[in-house]
Amino acid sequence: MSAIVFTLSLFLVPAFAFSQPPQQPSGNVIRFVRNPDSAPDFKLNDLDGKPLSIAAAHGKVVLLNFWATWCGPCREEIPDLIGLQAKYKDRLQIVGISVDDDDDAAEAVKKFVDESRINYPVALASPEVRMQYGGITALPTSFVLDTEGRVVQKHEGLRDPLLYEVEVRALLGMPIPVRVETFEDTGQVFLKHADRASQLPGVDLSTLTPEQKQAALHRFNAETCTCGCKFTLAQCRIYDRNCAISKTRTRKIVAEASGNSAQKRLHVTAPAPPDPISPMQSPR
């Protein structure tokens, strides 16, 4: 199985006006989910009251961008998203989902959108949409969808805009200067796939045998974290790496898995003690 933490490196040429496929730089790679899941659809209204859904963008690459007006990195990347939407307007649909939740959120977001001249639809996130996409614990968070509406990648935090452009071009079958690799989603895109993981953030399984490791992973996926997240321990480690409760509990499970197996081995291999001699008997 794939590890939870993976590295995505990208060193790109400064422009993408390719007439011929460029020579692939050695070591450069983008990664997409193998056998991706369909994106959870939703029905929201954009800031102009028009219906907004994933299904409406079928046939286009979709970049679903969760952001907020108070988020500095979100504001920083928006001009690049505007440029990307303009450049690939016929084959790409960027959708902005604001998580602003103040009383005047709609007004504040509308003002920001107008002042920034955002050229793609923006809607306010509902609690249901946020949970459908994993709770959104970091901003900005962007989901990349292929033309079939399947989630092939997820990015948290501010990213080089060239990364998004290369991914869009790859999904559209256009020339790119990097190679494409695939990986199995083990929770880094959708938490429901955490049960596929062989490693978890902040959990040291190196001291366990393969059998002990499988037993520990089974318990991580069977037990609910008590921090209030309502996720399994495995999901919570992915969802919130700083959660002290899931960190402590998984550490205890690892210790128990290691200790129980050691006790079983000791019980099996230790020689049976000799029968005691009765004081009324003498040894023969």
Buried (B, 14 or more C-beta within 10 A) or exposed (E): EBBBEEEEEBEBBEEBEEEEEBEEBEEBBBBBBEEBBEBBEBEBEBBEEEEBEBEBBEEBBBBBBBBBBEBEBBBEBBEBBBEBBEEBEEBBBBBBBBBBEEEEBBEBBBEBBEEBEBBBBBBBBEEEBBEBBBBBBEBBBBBBBBBEBBBBBBBBEBBEBBBBBBBBBBBBEBEBBBBBEEBBBBBBBBBBBBBBBEBBBEBEBEEBEEEBBEBBBBBBBEBEBEBEBEBBBBBBBBBBBEBEBBBEBBEEBBEBBBEEBEEEEEEEEEEEEEEEEEEEEEEE
